[in-house]
Every structure is written in C-alpha cells, then in structure tokens.
C-alpha cells in the first residue's frame, strides 16, 4: 500500500529519501488575457453595484489623510464627514422601508466596507450611529421606538451611542452591573451605576456627540432580576445634561482619534416604562414581566444575536483597511530597488525577491480568500435580517450557525489585518514608518478591531463551543442501531488515530490513494476538513472527561482544554474560508479570472497547510517529503503570481486617490 497523508499509526512514516509523487511546482502555462474590471466586479460580490456607485459618488475629501490632526481637529473633521455621509445616503439601506430605509442590510454593510478605504474614524463613527445605536433600536425595539427614533437618527437629528461594555466586566455581558429597577408607582425604570466597575466605558460618541444612549442593564421588577435588557436613556436635552448622568472622555487613544470614546455612569436616572426596547420582553404598568422566550439564557442570546451585524461590519472594514495596506506596500515593492543584480545592470526590484513575495503575496492571497468568505457571510446576513425587517424571526438553527460564522470570520479578518498591516509596514522599511505613507495610521486604527465587537480569543472559544454542540447533536440524532455502529467505528478509528465521522471503508479507500498533484483542490479541502474533524472529535472526548470530574475540579479541568478549544476554532475557520473561496471559483464564468483565482487559491490553501505542517506531521497526516514539497510549491506560486500582482491589486478597485500615500504615485 502506498504512503498517504491519512495513515494509521501502525503504518510507518516514509523516510525522507522516499520519492514523492507530488510535483514541486505549479504547472507552467501562459496566462490568459484578463479584464480587471471583470475581476473587480467578481470580487465585489453580491453588492457590486452598490460598491461601484459609492466609488463614483463618494466625495474625494472623505479620504484625505488625518494623521497630522489634533484630537479636537480630528473629531471635528469626523463629525463633518458624517454629515456629508448622511447627505450622500446609503447608511439607511439596512433599515425597514417603512421608516425610510432600503430593506438591504447587506447593502448597508457594503457601504461600511467601502468607508474602510478611507479614514477609519469615519467608518467606525458611522457604525456607532447607524449600526450599533440605530441597529439596536431597530432590532430590539418595537413600533413605538421605530416611529419616534428611526427617522431622526437616520437624518442625524438624533445622535446616539451604544452603552454595553463596562469597565469591570468586559466580555462578560451577562454579568454587567448597571441596573434598571422598575418603579410601578411612577411607571418608570431607575437606571443606576452601583460602583465604578459598572461604569460604561470605551463608548463611541459618549464623550461629546451623543444625546441618547441604548444602555444595557440588569432589569429588576418585583424584586426579581430578569437579566440583561436594553433601554433608551437620554443623556442630554436641549444641550443640557440630564440630571444624574455623568459623562467622561477616554481621551487620546492609539488610533481612531476622530471618534469621541467616553464613559457613562448613572445616578438613579429615571426613564419611562416605554424606554425598554421590548421586542423580546416587556414590563406591564403594574410591573408584571413577560417574554415570548421562556428561557432567560435563550432570551439573552437572542437579544445579542439580533446585534450580530456589527461583527460582520468589523470583519469587512478590517479587510478594506488590509487591502489599502497591501496595495501601498505592493505598489511600492514594484518600484523600489535594492542591491545590484550580479552580472547585470541596475538594482533588483524588491518584489523580485522571493522573500518579499512570500511576505506580501501570501497575505494578498489570504485577503482574496477572506473577501469571498465575507461575501458569503454578508449574503447569509442579508437573508436573515430581511426576515427580521419584515417583522418575523429567522430559523433558530440557521441563526445560531450564522452567529458562529460571523464570530469566526471577525476573528480571522481582524487578526489577518493586524498581522498583514504590520508586515506591510516592515516591507516598506523606513518609508513605511513615515506618517505620510499612511501605514502607521492603518496600523493604529485597526489594532483595536481584534478587541471590540468581541475579544477575538473569547469569540474563537465561542466558535469551538458551537462546533462541540453540533458534534453532540450527531449523537442525539442516532437511533440505537446507529449508535452501536457509531461506537464500533469510534473504537476502530480511535485506535487508528482517525476521525470517527468517516466510515472504515472510506478510510481504506483513502489510504490507497496519494494525490498526484498538490494543486488538487479536493485534496487541499480534505486536508483542512480532516484537521477540523480530528481536533473537534478529540476535544469532545476530552471535554466529556473533564465535565465528569467532581464539581470542585471541573473548572480547572475544562480550563486546561482552552488551547485545544482555540485550535478547534482556528481549524474550523480555515476550512470555512477555503470552501467559500473554492465555491466562488466554481461559479466564476470568466475563464481567465477563474484561472488566476485558481492560482491564488492554491497559494492561500498551501500556505495554510505549510503553516500548520507541525500538526499534520505530528498526527501523521503528512509525510516530511510532502511538507517540503508544499514549501516548494508555495515558492513556485509566488514566482508565478508575481507578474500578476498589478491585476490582483486592480481587482480591489481602490481609486488611486483614496490611497493617500506618499509611497504610491497618483498615476501609474
């Protein structure tokens, strides 16, 4: 039997001297002529028309640099640009047409993505007003809130903020300490901050601009706490702060200094009973609490799930800023020379060095992959939220899967942005450290993306827990005979170090096959899927064992599995992103674009396998020769795609003047 990446432990690993049938390089073929307009529209995805309209109509001064501004100047500029954006339109697309919207949540997020090509402070400022604040009113409120608040907030006649995060509670939203206690005699809620740890913090708009806040607090009625709910709380009326409202300014930050982040605290501030955003729960005049969702835990996660559009937006905005950094660094690398070529005239162009190609073309390929995954996510979001806009509720299973997908892609896109923008800065040397290159501002503004809308490490654990839930569901769906068969297969394949989700017959067939070509897409996808399955299944077994421990030992036992939990989340996201990219290529009807994207896919997929080769070697899913062949193939793909760099950057569709970088000429 031939050596395979999917071998049982009793099959010896092939020695390094054994031949490997996979070719070392990508096939050499002359590239087909390519229309970059077609590539751009294809990469723009489902909302290509809206993106193209924004390119045509957006005023150029929305994208001028802001790195030399003081905090006051930057806030003033962002405020003025937000008014310009309100006049331009597009922000209203995500709202119901009944209240002046466009019934297109995906269209609204597409515009948010486009703002990522410019100053991120404006992008996030618009997200606070029309995504977080307005989105909470629409998703959690009912007609009494929609009819009075949505029109003014869309026109910027009412400026708001989103008061969820607290100084002492961070990601643990269920434990926030702010209270809203119902007083039936006055038919009012009393909103109160019991101590400094319960102060709302890092709230965009709270320092200066917001007149009202959606405040998340523990609802208390009849002496009983009903969990976290959202309330509309005025902060000032006619320019005067409401008595009992305390506002603070977070001051200068690492980035996003056009956004007035601040702190809020409340000293027994009274709001009417109708201030409760009551789509999922209500309090009657006498204080009786009611909800269509019986479980407090389910109610909490349903309310949070209604706000998941923010994670989709942050993912897209991070990718836009990453594209700007890559275009600056790669355009610079196409022109900048360094060191003379031995035996030749002139110096070598930076992008002709393999090391430089690896630094920039691999993240370029991953950016393409994430963009197609983002488009899939936006399509799913658009369908689900349209149901909500029509007054319905999306299918619960589909909603949970979407929320997990959104969390995973937010993690992948924002960590990718952080790594890639730093790499771009380094790849431009000292010039990349200069403010007018724009790279320092991109780095500073996007760094917090890994923190807000959910800390990435916490979100990745949520993704993995969702996988465990889905895995457990497999058992609950099996009848007695199916369970016996599953148990038998599990015994055999556990001994073999293999996935119990695959039949033994399929394993034998697989074991007799070595892929002839590293560029075989089926093999690439199977390798990613196999890693995910193995990690999740081994995690499930360890988690069951940990939870069987005595209660006093259970927390420590589960905590010891966090590294495995994070690995499961990463493996899942790697597979989902690759599959979205492969699906996009499959539906591309332009042969030249499809051929180029196939090479980009290979570079992305093989670079992931190369980065994770330690896992594959440790678990005997890959030979050492195959690992070396993958590295050789990545090098060859970098060489092959180097002449296509300009076309791939044109696919981003970033108008040259929007780059606003001293490292990129306005033309050429």
Residue, then its C-alpha position, 0 to 999 in steps of 0.5 A: x500500500x502506498x504512503x498517504x497523508x491519512x495513515x494509521x499509526x501502525x503504518x510507518x512514516x516514509x523516510x525522507x529519501x522516499x520519492x514523492x509523487x507530488x510535483x514541486x511546482x505549479x504547472x507552467x502555462x501562459x496566462x490568459x488575457x484578463x479584464x480587471x474590471x471583470x475581476x473587480x466586479x467578481x470580487x465585489x460580490x453580491x453588492x457590486x453595484x452598490x460598491x461601484x456607485x459609492x466609488x463614483x459618488x463618494x466625495x474625494x475629501x472623505x479620504x484625505x489623510x488625518x494623521x497630522x490632526x489634533x484630537x479636537x481637529x480630528x473629531x471635528x473633521x469626523x463629525x463633518x464627514x458624517x454629515x456629508x455621509x448622511x447627505x450622500x445616503x446609503x447608511x439607511x439601506x439596512x433599515x425597514x422601508x417603512x421608516x425610510x430605509x432600503x430593506x438591504x442590510x447587506x447593502x448597508x454593510x457594503x457601504x461600511x466596507x467601502x468607508x474602510x478605504x478611507x479614514x477609519x474614524x469615519x467608518x467606525x463613527x458611522x457604525x456607532x450611529x447607524x449600526x450599533x445605536x440605530x441597529x439596536x433600536x431597530x432590532x430590539x425595539x418595537x413600533x413605538x421606538x421605530x416611529x419616534x427614533x428611526x427617522x431622526x437618527x437616520x437624518x442625524x437629528x438624533x445622535x446616539x451611542x451604544x452603552x454595553x461594555x463596562x469597565x469591570x466586566x468586559x466580555x462578560x455581558x451577562x454579568x454587567x452591573x448597571x441596573x434598571x429597577x422598575x418603579x410601578x408607582x411612577x411607571x418608570x425604570x431607575x437606571x443606576x451605576x452601583x460602583x465604578x466597575x459598572x461604569x460604561x466605558x470605551x463608548x463611541x460618541x459618549x464623550x461629546x456627540x451623543x444625546x441618547x444612549x441604548x444602555x444595557x442593564x440588569x432589569x429588576x421588577x418585583x424584586x426579581x432580576x430578569x437579566x440583561x435588557x436594553x433601554x433608551x436613556x437620554x443623556x442630554x436635552x436641549x444641550x443640557x445634561x440630564x440630571x444624574x448622568x455623568x459623562x467622561x472622555x477616554x481621551x487620546x487613544x492609539x488610533x481612531x482619534x476622530x471618534x469621541x470614546x467616553x464613559x457613562x455612569x448613572x445616578x438613579x436616572x429615571x426613564x419611562x416604562x416605554x424606554x425598554x426596547x421590548x421586542x423580546x420582553x416587556x414590563x406591564x404598568x403594574x410591573x408584571x414581566x413577560x417574554x415570548x422566550x421562556x428561557x432567560x439564557x435563550x432570551x439573552x442570546x437572542x437579544x445579542x444575536x439580533x446585534x450580530x451585524x456589527x461583527x460582520x461590519x468589523x470583519x469587512x472594514x478590517x479587510x478594506x483597511x488590509x487591502x489599502x495596506x497591501x496595495x501601498x506596500x505592493x505598489x511600492x515593492x514594484x518600484x523600489x530597488x535594492x542591491x545590484x543584480x550580479x552580472x547585470x545592470x541596475x538594482x533588483x526590484x524588491x518584489x523580485x525577491x522571493x522573500x518579499x513575495x512570500x511576505x506580501x503575496x501570501x497575505x494578498x492571497x489570504x485577503x482574496x480568500x477572506x473577501x469571498x468568505x465575507x461575501x458569503x457571510x454578508x449574503x447569509x446576513x442579508x437573508x436573515x435580517x430581511x426576515x427580521x425587517x419584515x417583522x418575523x424571526x429567522x430559523x433558530x438553527x440557521x441563526x445560531x450557525x450564522x452567529x458562529x460564522x460571523x464570530x469566526x470570520x471577525x476573528x480571522x479578518x481582524x487578526x489577518x489585518x493586524x498581522x498583514x498591516x504590520x508586515x506591510x509596514x516592515x516591507x516598506x522599511x523606513x518609508x513605511x514608518x513615515x506618517x505620510x505613507x499612511x501605514x502607521x495610521x492603518x496600523x493604529x486604527x485597526x489594532x483595536x478591531x481584534x478587541x471590540x465587537x468581541x475579544x477575538x480569543x473569547x469569540x474563537x472559544x465561542x466558535x469551538x463551543x458551537x462546533x462541540x454542540x453540533x458534534x453532540x447533536x450527531x449523537x442525539x440524532x442516532x437511533x440505537x442501531x446507529x449508535x452501536x455502529x457509531x461506537x464500533x467505528x469510534x473504537x476502530x478509528x480511535x485506535x487508528x488515530x482517525x476521525x470517527x465521522x468517516x466510515x472504515x471503508x472510506x478510510x481504506x479507500x483513502x489510504x490507497x490513494x496519494x494525490x498526484x498533484x498538490x494543486x488538487x483542490x479536493x485534496x487541499x479541502x480534505x486536508x483542512x476538513x480532516x484537521x477540523x474533524x480530528x481536533x473537534x472529535x478529540x476535544x469532545x472526548x476530552x471535554x466529556x472527561x473533564x465535565x465528569x470530574x467532581x464539581x470542585x475540579x471541573x473548572x480547572x479541568x475544562x480550563x486546561x482544554x482552552x488551547x485545544x478549544x482555540x485550535x478547534x476554532x482556528x481549524x474550523x475557520x480555515x476550512x470555512x474560508x477555503x470552501x467559500x473561496x473554492x465555491x466562488x471559483x466554481x461559479x466564476x464564468x470568466x475563464x481567465x479570472x477563474x484561472x488566476x483565482x485558481x492560482x491564488x487559491x492554491x497559494x492561500x490553501x498551501x500556505x495554510x497547510x505549510x503553516x500548520x505542517x507541525x500538526x499534520x506531521x505530528x498526527x501523521x497526516x503528512x509525510x516530511x517529503x510532502x511538507x517540503x514539497x508544499x514549501x516548494x510549491x508555495x515558492x513556485x506560486x509566488x514566482x508565478x503570481x508575481x507578474x500578476x500582482x498589478x491585476x490582483x491589486x486592480x481587482x480591489x478597485x481602490x481609486x488611486x486617490x483614496x490611497x493617500x500615500x506618499x509611497x504610491x504615485x497618483x498615476x501609474 
